[in-house]
Amino acid sequence: MSRPRGVPAALVVDANILVAAVLGSTTGAHLDLISGRRSLITSEEAFDEAHRVIGHIRPSDLSILESLLDLLTIIAREDVADEDRAAAETALRNAPASRNGSVTDAHLLALAWTLDADLWSHDRDFAGTGWPSWSTSNLLAVV
């Protein structure tokens, strides 16, 4: 039996990780730790989503979100092919793990494909797409 594959050099970070980091969970410390060991990348859409959520829940913490820009690289929408986004929507729609048909995170899956990077998310939506995704606890166990 082969050993599980390790975490690649780059991770695509979902908005829910950014929100958790800002709103006071231990994810903030984990984000800092992991950014020292891996390249952390997110999409413009994910960063904008995190900004909207934090702005709605706790607007006074938007400056904390902005400070995370030191740890992240943000990739513009136009840097991911429309064909990859469409294929990612199909993969998410058909993913058996969540079965909710949500395609709202297709931009992240397409970005992960583009960069050959794994996903870091608390969502189950990526399970069943055939692309590796990590929860914070699983990621911390191997980095």
DSSP file (Angstrom, degrees, kcal/mol; ACC not computed):
  #  RESIDUE AA STRUCTURE BP1 BP2  ACC     N-H-->O    O-->H-N    N-H-->O    O-->H-N    TCO  KAPPA ALPHA  PHI   PSI    X-CA   Y-CA   Z-CA
    1    1 A M              0   0    0      0, 0.0     2,-0.2     0, 0.0     0, 0.0   0.000 360.0 360.0 360.0 137.3    0.0    0.0    0.0
    2    2 A S        -     0   0    0      1,-0.1     3,-0.1     3,-0.0     0, 0.0  -0.514 360.0-106.5 -86.5 156.7    1.3    3.4   -0.8
    3    3 A R        -     0   0    0     -2,-0.2    -1,-0.1     1,-0.1     3,-0.1  -0.431  45.6 -89.4 -75.5 154.3    1.5    6.3    1.6
    4    4 A P        -     0   0    0      0, 0.0    -1,-0.1     0, 0.0     2,-0.1  -0.320  49.6-103.2 -61.5 147.8   -1.0    9.2    1.2
    5    5 A R        -     0   0    0      1,-0.1     2,-0.0    -3,-0.1    -3,-0.0  -0.418  39.2-118.9 -71.8 150.1    0.2   11.9   -1.0
    6    6 A G        -     0   0    0      1,-0.1    -1,-0.1    -2,-0.1   137,-0.1  -0.146  34.1 -80.1 -82.4 179.1    1.4   15.1    0.7
    7    7 A V        -     0   0    0    135,-0.2    -1,-0.1   132,-0.1     4,-0.1  -0.660  50.5-123.5 -80.2 131.6    0.2   18.6    0.5
    8    8 A P        -     0   0    0      0, 0.0    -1,-0.1     0, 0.0   109,-0.1  -0.119  27.7 -98.6 -70.6 174.3    1.4   20.4   -2.6
    9    9 A A  S    S+     0   0    0     29,-0.1    30,-3.2     1,-0.0     2,-0.4   0.724 106.1  46.9 -66.8 -22.3    3.4   23.7   -2.5
   10   10 A A  E     -a   39   0A   0     28,-0.2   108,-1.2   106,-0.2     2,-0.4  -0.952  63.1-168.2-127.6 144.0    0.3   25.8   -3.2
   11   11 A L  E     -ab  40 118A   0     28,-2.7    30,-2.7    -2,-0.4     2,-0.6  -0.990  19.2-137.1-128.4 137.2   -3.2   25.7   -1.7
   12   12 A V  E     -ab  41 119A   0    106,-3.1   108,-3.0    -2,-0.4     2,-0.5  -0.857  27.7-143.7 -92.9 122.1   -6.3   27.5   -3.0
   13   13 A V  E     - b   0 120A   0     28,-3.5    30,-0.4    -2,-0.6   108,-0.2  -0.751   4.8-139.1 -98.1 127.5   -8.1   29.0    0.0
   14   14 A D    >>  -     0   0    0    106,-2.5     4,-1.3    -2,-0.5     3,-1.0  -0.417  25.0-113.1 -77.9 156.2  -11.9   29.2    0.2
   15   15 A A  H 3> S+     0   0    0      1,-0.2     4,-2.7     2,-0.2     5,-0.2   0.830 114.3  64.5 -58.4 -33.9  -13.7   32.3    1.5
   16   16 A N  H 3> S+     0   0    0      1,-0.2     4,-2.0     2,-0.2    -1,-0.2   0.811  99.8  52.2 -65.6 -27.4  -14.9   30.3    4.5
   17   17 A I  H <> S+     0   0    0     -3,-1.0     4,-2.2   103,-0.3    -1,-0.2   0.908 110.8  47.5 -69.7 -42.8  -11.3   29.8    5.7
   18   18 A L  H  X S+     0   0    0     -4,-1.3     4,-1.9     2,-0.2    -2,-0.2   0.916 112.5  48.8 -64.5 -43.3  -10.7   33.6    5.4
   19   19 A V  H  X S+     0   0    0     -4,-2.7     4,-2.6     1,-0.2    -1,-0.2   0.929 111.5  49.3 -62.8 -45.4  -14.0   34.4    7.3
   20   20 A A  H  <>S+     0   0    0     -4,-2.0     5,-1.7     1,-0.2     8,-0.4   0.890 109.3  53.1 -61.3 -39.2  -13.1   31.9   10.1
   21   21 A A  H ><5S+     0   0    0     -4,-2.2     3,-0.6     6,-0.3     7,-0.2   0.887 114.4  41.4 -63.1 -39.0   -9.6   33.4   10.4
   22   22 A V  H 3<5S+     0   0    0     -4,-1.9    -2,-0.2     1,-0.2    -1,-0.2   0.869 106.5  60.9 -77.9 -37.8  -11.0   36.9   10.8
   23   23 A L  T 3<5S-     0   0    0     -4,-2.6    -1,-0.2    -5,-0.2    -2,-0.2   0.282 120.6 -93.1 -84.7  14.4  -13.9   36.1   13.1
   24   24 A G  T < 5S+     0   0    0     -3,-0.6    -3,-0.2     1,-0.3    -2,-0.1   0.482  77.2 132.3 102.4   2.1  -11.8   34.7   15.9
   25   25 A S  S > <S-     0   0    0     -5,-1.7     3,-1.3     1,-0.1     4,-0.3  -0.293  74.2-100.0 -76.7 173.6  -11.4   31.0   15.4
   26   26 A T  T 3> S+     0   0    0      1,-0.3     4,-2.0     2,-0.2     3,-0.4   0.558 107.6  92.1 -70.0  -5.1   -8.0   29.4   15.7
   27   27 A T  H 3> S+     0   0    0      1,-0.2     4,-3.0    -7,-0.2    -1,-0.3   0.825  76.7  62.8 -59.1 -30.8   -8.0   29.3   11.9
   28   28 A G  H <> S+     0   0    0     -3,-1.3     4,-1.9    -8,-0.4    -1,-0.2   0.930 106.0  42.9 -60.5 -46.3   -6.3   32.7   11.9
   29   29 A A  H  > S+     0   0    0     -3,-0.4     4,-2.3    -4,-0.3    -1,-0.2   0.876 114.9  51.1 -66.3 -37.2   -3.2   31.2   13.7
   30   30 A H  H  X S+     0   0    0     -4,-2.0     4,-3.1     2,-0.2     5,-0.3   0.889 107.0  53.4 -67.6 -38.6   -3.4   28.2   11.4
   31   31 A L  H  X S+     0   0    0     -4,-3.0     4,-2.2     2,-0.2    -2,-0.2   0.922 110.4  47.5 -60.7 -44.1   -3.5   30.5    8.3
   32   32 A D  H  X S+     0   0    0     -4,-1.9     4,-0.8    -5,-0.2    -2,-0.2   0.928 114.0  47.1 -62.6 -46.1   -0.4   32.2    9.5
   33   33 A L  H >< S+     0   0    0     -4,-2.3     3,-0.8     1,-0.2     4,-0.3   0.936 114.6  45.0 -60.9 -49.4    1.4   28.9   10.2
   34   34 A I  H >X S+     0   0    0     -4,-3.1     4,-2.4     1,-0.3     3,-1.6   0.836 104.4  62.4 -69.4 -32.7    0.5   27.3    6.9
   35   35 A S  H 3< S+     0   0    0     -4,-2.2    -1,-0.3    -5,-0.3    -2,-0.2   0.762  99.2  57.4 -64.9 -22.3    1.4   30.5    4.9
   36   36 A G  T << S+     0   0    0     -4,-0.8    -1,-0.3    -3,-0.8    -2,-0.2   0.628 117.6  32.6 -78.0 -12.9    4.9   30.0    6.2
   37   37 A R  T <4 S+     0   0    0     -3,-1.6     2,-0.3    -4,-0.3    -2,-0.2   0.602 124.4  28.9-117.1 -19.6    5.0   26.5    4.6
   38   38 A R  S  < S-     0   0    0     -4,-2.4     2,-0.5   -27,-0.0   -28,-0.2  -0.952  80.7-104.7-139.6 156.5    2.8   26.8    1.5
   39   39 A S  E     -a   10   0A   0    -30,-3.2   -28,-2.7    -2,-0.3     2,-0.5  -0.743  36.1-150.5 -80.0 128.7    1.8   29.4   -1.0
   40   40 A L  E     +ac  11  72A   0     31,-0.5    33,-1.9    -2,-0.5     2,-0.4  -0.903  20.0 176.1-107.1 127.7   -1.8   30.5   -0.2
   41   41 A I  E     +ac  12  73A   0    -30,-2.7   -28,-3.5    -2,-0.5     2,-0.3  -0.952   5.8 173.8-131.6 144.6   -3.8   31.6   -3.2
   42   42 A T  E     - c   0  74A   0     31,-2.6    33,-2.8    -2,-0.4     2,-0.2  -0.932  29.7-106.7-142.8 170.1   -7.4   32.7   -3.6
   43   43 A S  E  >  - c   0  75A   0    -30,-0.4     4,-2.3    -2,-0.3     5,-0.2  -0.583  28.4-115.4 -94.0 159.0   -9.7   34.1   -6.2
   44   44 A E  H  > S+     0   0    0     31,-1.9     4,-2.7     1,-0.2     5,-0.2   0.907 118.4  54.6 -55.3 -42.0  -11.0   37.6   -6.4
   45   45 A E  H  > S+     0   0    0      1,-0.2     4,-2.4     2,-0.2    -1,-0.2   0.899 107.5  48.2 -62.4 -41.5  -14.5   36.2   -6.0
   46   46 A A  H  > S+     0   0    0      2,-0.2     4,-2.5     1,-0.2    -1,-0.2   0.914 113.0  47.4 -66.9 -41.8  -13.5   34.4   -2.8
   47   47 A F  H  X S+     0   0    0     -4,-2.3     4,-2.3     2,-0.2    -2,-0.2   0.917 112.8  49.5 -65.3 -41.1  -11.9   37.4   -1.3
   48   48 A D  H  X S+     0   0    0     -4,-2.7     4,-2.4    -5,-0.2    -2,-0.2   0.891 110.1  51.5 -63.4 -39.3  -14.9   39.6   -2.2
   49   49 A E  H  X S+     0   0    0     -4,-2.4     4,-2.6     2,-0.2     5,-0.2   0.936 110.1  48.4 -62.1 -46.6  -17.2   37.0   -0.7
   50   50 A A  H  X S+     0   0    0     -4,-2.5     4,-2.6     1,-0.2     5,-0.3   0.901 110.9  52.1 -59.8 -40.8  -15.2   37.0    2.6
   51   51 A H  H  X S+     0   0    0     -4,-2.3     4,-2.4     1,-0.2    -1,-0.2   0.913 110.7  47.3 -62.2 -44.1  -15.3   40.9    2.5
   52   52 A R  H  X S+     0   0    0     -4,-2.4     4,-1.6     2,-0.2    -2,-0.2   0.924 114.0  46.9 -63.7 -45.0  -19.1   40.8    2.1
   53   53 A V  H  X S+     0   0    0     -4,-2.6     4,-2.7     2,-0.2     5,-0.3   0.943 116.5  42.5 -64.8 -48.5  -19.7   38.3    4.9
   54   54 A I  H  X S+     0   0    0     -4,-2.6     4,-2.7     1,-0.2     7,-0.3   0.895 112.1  55.1 -66.4 -39.1  -17.4   40.0    7.4
   55   55 A G  H  < S+     0   0    0     -4,-2.4    -1,-0.2    -5,-0.3    -2,-0.2   0.831 113.5  42.8 -61.2 -31.8  -18.8   43.4    6.4
   56   56 A H  H  < S+     0   0    0     -4,-1.6    -2,-0.2     2,-0.2    -1,-0.2   0.890 124.3  33.1 -79.8 -42.8  -22.2   42.1    7.2
   57   57 A I  H  < S-     0   0    0     -4,-2.7    -3,-0.2     1,-0.2    -2,-0.2   0.928 141.0  -1.4 -82.7 -47.8  -21.4   40.3   10.4
   58   58 A R    ><  +     0   0    0     -4,-2.7     3,-2.5    -5,-0.3    -1,-0.2  -0.572  60.5 177.7-148.3  76.4  -18.6   42.4   11.9
   59   59 A P  G >  S+     0   0    0      0, 0.0     3,-1.7     0, 0.0     4,-0.2   0.759  78.7  69.5 -56.5 -26.9  -17.6   45.4    9.8
   60   60 A S  G 3  S+     0   0    0      1,-0.3     3,-0.4     2,-0.1     4,-0.1   0.685  94.8  57.6 -66.1 -15.4  -15.1   46.6   12.3
   61   61 A D  G X> S+     0   0    0     -3,-2.5     4,-1.5    -7,-0.3     3,-0.7   0.301  71.4 101.0 -98.4   9.0  -13.0   43.5   11.5
   62   62 A L  H <> S+     0   0    0     -3,-1.7     4,-2.4     1,-0.2    -1,-0.2   0.837  77.2  60.7 -61.5 -30.4  -12.6   44.3    7.8
   63   63 A S  H 3> S+     0   0    0     -3,-0.4     4,-1.7    -4,-0.2    -1,-0.2   0.836 100.4  54.7 -65.8 -30.6   -9.1   45.6    8.5
   64   64 A I  H <> S+     0   0    0     -3,-0.7     4,-0.9     2,-0.2    -1,-0.2   0.922 107.7  49.4 -66.5 -43.3   -8.2   42.2    9.8
   65   65 A L  H >< S+     0   0    0     -4,-1.5     3,-1.2     1,-0.2     4,-0.4   0.935 109.0  52.4 -59.5 -45.8   -9.3   40.7    6.5
   66   66 A E  H >< S+     0   0    0     -4,-2.4     3,-1.5     1,-0.3    -1,-0.2   0.851 102.7  59.1 -59.4 -34.5   -7.2   43.3    4.6
   67   67 A S  H >< S+     0   0    0     -4,-1.7     3,-1.5     1,-0.3    -1,-0.3   0.757  91.9  69.0 -67.7 -22.7   -4.2   42.3    6.7
   68   68 A L  G XX S+     0   0    0     -3,-1.2     3,-2.1    -4,-0.9     4,-0.9   0.670  76.7  83.0 -68.7 -14.6   -4.5   38.8    5.4
   69   69 A L  G <4 S+     0   0    0     -3,-1.5    -1,-0.3    -4,-0.4     3,-0.2   0.755  80.5  65.1 -60.3 -22.7   -3.4   40.1    2.0
   70   70 A D  G <4 S+     0   0    0     -3,-1.5    -1,-0.3     1,-0.2    -2,-0.2   0.717 107.8  40.3 -69.2 -19.9    0.1   39.8    3.3
   71   71 A L  T <4 S+     0   0    0     -3,-2.1   -31,-0.5    -4,-0.2     2,-0.3   0.557 112.3  62.6-103.0 -11.8   -0.3   36.0    3.4
   72   72 A L  E  <  -c   40   0A   0     -4,-0.9     2,-0.5    -3,-0.2   -31,-0.2  -0.793  61.0-145.1-121.0 153.8   -2.3   35.5    0.2
   73   73 A T  E     -c   41   0A   0    -33,-1.9   -31,-2.6    -2,-0.3     2,-0.5  -0.985  23.2-149.8-110.3 129.8   -2.0   35.9   -3.5
   74   74 A I  E     -c   42   0A   0     -2,-0.5     2,-0.5   -33,-0.2   -31,-0.2  -0.883   5.9-152.3-104.0 128.2   -5.3   36.9   -5.2
   75   75 A I  E     -c   43   0A   0    -33,-2.8   -31,-1.9    -2,-0.5     5,-0.0  -0.849  18.0-122.3-102.6 130.8   -5.9   35.7   -8.8
   76   76 A A    >   -     0   0    0     -2,-0.5     3,-1.8   -33,-0.2     4,-0.2  -0.328  20.5-116.5 -70.3 150.6   -8.1   37.8  -11.0
   77   77 A R  G >  S+     0   0    0      1,-0.3     3,-1.7     2,-0.2    -1,-0.1   0.875 113.1  58.8 -53.2 -42.9  -11.1   36.3  -12.7
   78   78 A E  G 3  S+     0   0    0      1,-0.3    -1,-0.3     3,-0.0     4,-0.1   0.591  91.6  70.5 -70.4  -7.9   -9.8   36.7  -16.1
   79   79 A D  G <  S+     0   0    0     -3,-1.8     2,-0.5     2,-0.1    -1,-0.3   0.432  89.7  70.1 -87.4   1.5   -6.7   34.6  -15.3
   80   80 A V  S <  S-     0   0    0     -3,-1.7    31,-0.1    -4,-0.2     5,-0.1  -0.983  93.1-113.3-119.9 128.4   -8.9   31.4  -15.2
   81   81 A A     >  -     0   0    0     -2,-0.5     4,-1.9    29,-0.2     3,-0.3  -0.274  12.4-133.3 -63.1 138.8  -10.2   30.1  -18.5
   82   82 A D  H  > S+     0   0    0      1,-0.2     4,-2.4     2,-0.2     5,-0.2   0.844 108.1  58.5 -58.6 -34.6  -14.0   30.2  -18.9
   83   83 A E  H  > S+     0   0    0      1,-0.2     4,-2.3     2,-0.2    -1,-0.2   0.887 105.2  49.4 -64.2 -38.2  -13.9   26.6  -20.2
   84   84 A D  H  > S+     0   0    0     -3,-0.3     4,-2.5     2,-0.2    -2,-0.2   0.893 109.9  51.3 -67.5 -38.9  -12.3   25.6  -16.9
   85   85 A R  H  X S+     0   0    0     -4,-1.9     4,-2.3     2,-0.2    -2,-0.2   0.920 110.8  48.2 -62.4 -43.6  -15.0   27.4  -14.9
   86   86 A A  H  X S+     0   0    0     -4,-2.4     4,-1.9     1,-0.2    -2,-0.2   0.917 112.7  47.6 -64.2 -42.8  -17.7   25.7  -17.0
   87   87 A A  H  X S+     0   0    0     -4,-2.3     4,-2.4     1,-0.2    -1,-0.2   0.878 110.6  52.7 -65.7 -36.8  -16.1   22.3  -16.4
   88   88 A A  H  X S+     0   0    0     -4,-2.5     4,-2.6     2,-0.2     5,-0.2   0.885 106.2  53.7 -66.2 -38.5  -15.8   23.0  -12.7
   89   89 A E  H  X S+     0   0    0     -4,-2.3     4,-2.6     2,-0.2    -1,-0.2   0.920 109.9  47.8 -60.0 -43.4  -19.5   23.9  -12.5
   90   90 A T  H  X S+     0   0    0     -4,-1.9     4,-1.9     2,-0.2    -2,-0.2   0.927 111.2  50.2 -63.6 -44.8  -20.3   20.5  -14.1
   91   91 A A  H  X S+     0   0    0     -4,-2.4     4,-0.6     1,-0.2    -2,-0.2   0.908 114.1  45.0 -61.2 -42.2  -18.0   18.7  -11.7
   92   92 A L  H >< S+     0   0    0     -4,-2.6     3,-0.7     1,-0.2     9,-0.3   0.901 110.5  53.6 -68.7 -40.8  -19.6   20.5   -8.7
   93   93 A R  H 3< S+     0   0    0     -4,-2.6    -1,-0.2     1,-0.2    -2,-0.2   0.861 116.5  39.2 -61.4 -35.0  -23.1   19.9   -9.9
   94   94 A N  H 3< S+     0   0    0     -4,-1.9    -1,-0.2    -5,-0.2    -2,-0.2   0.455  83.4 124.6 -95.8  -2.2  -22.4   16.2  -10.2
   95   95 A A    <X  -     0   0    0     -3,-0.7     4,-1.3    -4,-0.6     6,-0.3  -0.414  50.3-153.5 -64.3 125.7  -20.3   15.7   -7.1
   96   96 A P  T  4 S+     0   0    0      0, 0.0    32,-0.2     0, 0.0    -1,-0.2   0.739  80.5  71.6 -73.8 -22.4  -21.9   13.0   -4.9
   97   97 A A  T  4 S+     0   0    0     30,-0.7    31,-0.1     1,-0.2    28,-0.1   0.918 114.3  18.3 -65.6 -44.6  -20.6   14.2   -1.6
   98   98 A S  T  4 S-     0   0    0     29,-0.5    -1,-0.2    -3,-0.2    27,-0.1   0.828  75.8-168.6 -96.0 -34.7  -22.8   17.3   -1.2
   99   99 A R     <  +     0   0    0     -4,-1.3    -6,-0.1    -7,-0.2    -2,-0.1   0.692  53.7 114.7  54.0  20.7  -25.5   16.6   -3.7
  100  100 A N  S    S-     0   0    0     -8,-0.1    -1,-0.1    -5,-0.1     3,-0.1   0.558  75.4-133.9 -96.4  -7.0  -26.7   20.2   -3.3
  101  101 A G        +     0   0    0     -9,-0.3     2,-0.2    -6,-0.3    -8,-0.1   0.560  46.8 158.5  72.4   6.5  -25.9   21.1   -6.9
  102  102 A S        +     0   0    0    -10,-0.2    -1,-0.2     1,-0.1     3,-0.1  -0.442  21.0 175.9 -68.5 132.3  -24.2   24.3   -5.8
  103  103 A V    >   +     0   0    0     -2,-0.2     3,-1.8    -3,-0.1     4,-0.2   0.166  47.0 111.8-116.9  14.5  -21.8   25.7   -8.3
  104  104 A T  T 3  S+     0   0    0      1,-0.3     3,-0.4     2,-0.1    -1,-0.1   0.744  79.5  48.2 -65.1 -22.5  -20.9   28.9   -6.5
  105  105 A D  T >> S+     0   0    0      1,-0.2     4,-1.8    -3,-0.1     3,-0.8   0.153  74.0 111.5-102.8  19.6  -17.4   27.8   -5.8
  106  106 A A  H <> S+     0   0    0     -3,-1.8     4,-2.9     1,-0.2     5,-0.3   0.849  71.9  62.7 -59.6 -33.1  -16.6   26.7   -9.3
  107  107 A H  H 3> S+     0   0    0     -3,-0.4     4,-1.8    -4,-0.2    -1,-0.2   0.860 104.3  47.5 -60.9 -34.8  -14.2   29.6   -9.6
  108  108 A L  H <> S+     0   0    0     -3,-0.8     4,-2.6     2,-0.2    -1,-0.2   0.913 112.2  47.5 -73.0 -43.0  -12.1   28.0   -6.8
  109  109 A L  H  X S+     0   0    0     -4,-1.8     4,-2.3     2,-0.2    -2,-0.2   0.927 113.4  48.5 -63.1 -44.1  -12.1   24.6   -8.3
  110  110 A A  H  X S+     0   0    0     -4,-2.9     4,-2.5     1,-0.2    -1,-0.2   0.888 111.3  50.7 -63.3 -38.9  -11.2   26.0  -11.7
  111  111 A L  H  X S+     0   0    0     -4,-1.8     4,-2.3    -5,-0.3    -2,-0.2   0.913 108.6  51.6 -64.8 -42.3   -8.4   28.0  -10.1
  112  112 A A  H  X>S+     0   0    0     -4,-2.6     5,-2.1     1,-0.2     4,-1.1   0.912 111.3  47.9 -60.6 -42.4   -7.1   24.9   -8.4
  113  113 A W  H  <5S+     0   0    0     -4,-2.3     3,-0.5     1,-0.2    -2,-0.2   0.934 110.8  51.5 -62.2 -45.3   -7.0   23.1  -11.7
  114  114 A T  H  <5S+     0   0    0     -4,-2.5    -2,-0.2     1,-0.2    -1,-0.2   0.883 120.5  33.4 -59.3 -40.5   -5.3   26.0  -13.4
  115  115 A L  H  <5S-     0   0    0     -4,-2.3    -1,-0.2    -5,-0.1    -2,-0.2   0.481 103.2-125.1 -95.2  -4.1   -2.5   26.1  -10.7
  116  116 A D  T  <5 +     0   0    0     -4,-1.1     2,-0.3    -3,-0.5  -106,-0.2   0.934  65.6 140.3  53.2  48.8   -2.4   22.4  -10.0
  117  117 A A      < -     0   0    0     -5,-2.1    -1,-0.2    -6,-0.2  -106,-0.2  -0.863  53.2-117.0-119.5 152.0   -3.0   23.2   -6.4
  118  118 A D  E     -b   11   0A   0   -108,-1.2  -106,-3.1    -2,-0.3     2,-0.3  -0.384  32.5-111.5 -80.2 167.0   -5.2   21.5   -3.7
  119  119 A L  E     -bd  12 133A   0     13,-2.1    15,-2.8  -108,-0.2     2,-0.5  -0.779  15.8-156.6-101.6 144.2   -8.1   23.3   -2.1
  120  120 A W  E     +bd  13 134A   0   -108,-3.0  -106,-2.5    -2,-0.3     2,-0.3  -0.966  40.6 133.4-118.8 111.6   -8.4   24.4    1.5
  121  121 A S        -     0   0    0     13,-2.2    15,-0.0    -2,-0.5    -2,-0.0  -0.989  58.6-141.0-155.2 154.9  -12.0   24.6    2.5
  122  122 A H  S    S+     0   0    0     -2,-0.3     2,-0.2    13,-0.1    13,-0.1   0.400  77.4 103.2 -95.9  -0.7  -14.5   23.7    5.2
  123  123 A D        -     0   0    0      1,-0.1     3,-0.3     2,-0.0    -2,-0.1  -0.515  62.9-152.0 -79.9 148.1  -17.1   23.0    2.5
  124  124 A R  S >  S+     0   0    0     -2,-0.2     3,-1.3     1,-0.2   -26,-0.2   0.478  77.0  96.6 -89.9  -5.6  -18.0   19.4    1.5
  125  125 A D  T 3  S+     0   0    0      1,-0.3   -27,-0.2   -28,-0.1    -1,-0.2   0.787  78.9  54.1 -57.8 -29.3  -18.9   20.7   -2.0
  126  126 A F  T > >S+     0   0    0     -3,-0.3     3,-2.0     2,-0.1     5,-0.5   0.725  83.3 101.5 -81.2 -20.2  -15.5   19.7   -3.4
  127  127 A A  T < 5S+     0   0    0     -3,-1.3   -30,-0.7     1,-0.3   -29,-0.5  -0.427  85.6  26.3 -63.6 134.3  -15.6   16.1   -2.2
  128  128 A G  T 3 5S+     0   0    0    -32,-0.2    -1,-0.3   -33,-0.1    -2,-0.1   0.395  92.2 100.3  92.6  -3.4  -16.5   13.9   -5.1
  129  129 A T  T < 5S-     0   0    0     -3,-2.0    -2,-0.1     2,-0.3    -3,-0.1   0.619  94.4-117.3 -85.4 -12.5  -15.1   16.3   -7.8
  130  130 A G  T   5S+     0   0    0      1,-0.3    -3,-0.1    -4,-0.3    -4,-0.0   0.533  81.3 112.0  87.6   6.3  -11.9   14.2   -8.1
  131  131 A W  S   <S-     0   0    0     -5,-0.5    -1,-0.3   -13,-0.0    -2,-0.3  -0.941  74.0-107.3-116.9 136.8   -9.8   17.1   -6.9
  132  132 A P        +     0   0    0      0, 0.0   -13,-2.1     0, 0.0     2,-0.3  -0.330  39.3 177.1 -64.7 134.7   -8.0   17.1   -3.5
  133  133 A S  E     -d  119   0A   0    -15,-0.2     2,-0.4    -2,-0.1   -13,-0.2  -0.985  12.4-152.2-136.3 150.2   -9.4   19.3   -0.8
  134  134 A W  E     -d  120   0A   0    -15,-2.8   -13,-2.2    -2,-0.3     2,-0.2  -0.950   6.5-146.1-124.5 137.0   -8.3   19.7    2.8
  135  135 A S     >  -     0   0    0     -2,-0.4     4,-2.4   -15,-0.2     5,-0.2  -0.549  38.6-105.7 -85.1 166.3  -10.0   20.7    6.0
  136  136 A T  H  > S+     0   0    0      1,-0.2     4,-2.6    -2,-0.2     5,-0.2   0.930 120.0  49.4 -60.3 -45.8   -8.0   22.7    8.5
  137  137 A S  H  > S+     0   0    0      1,-0.2     4,-1.2     2,-0.2    -1,-0.2   0.901 113.1  46.0 -64.3 -40.6   -7.6   19.8   10.8
  138  138 A N  H  > S+     0   0    0      2,-0.2     4,-0.5     1,-0.2    -1,-0.2   0.890 113.0  51.0 -67.5 -38.2   -6.5   17.4    8.1
  139  139 A L  H >X S+     0   0    0     -4,-2.4     4,-1.4     1,-0.2     3,-1.3   0.918 107.9  51.6 -64.7 -44.5   -4.1   20.0    6.7
  140  140 A L  H 3< S+     0   0    0     -4,-2.6    -1,-0.2     1,-0.3    -2,-0.2   0.790 101.6  62.6 -64.5 -27.1   -2.5   20.6   10.1
  141  141 A A  H 3< S+     0   0    0     -4,-1.2    -1,-0.3    -5,-0.2    -2,-0.2   0.707 115.5  29.3 -70.8 -18.6   -2.0   16.9   10.6
  142  142 A V  H <<        0   0    0     -3,-1.3  -135,-0.2    -4,-0.5    -2,-0.2   0.529 360.0 360.0-122.5  -7.9    0.4   16.8    7.6
  143  143 A V     <        0   0    0     -4,-1.4    -3,-0.1  -137,-0.1    -2,-0.1   0.485 360.0 360.0 -92.2 360.0    2.1   20.2    7.2
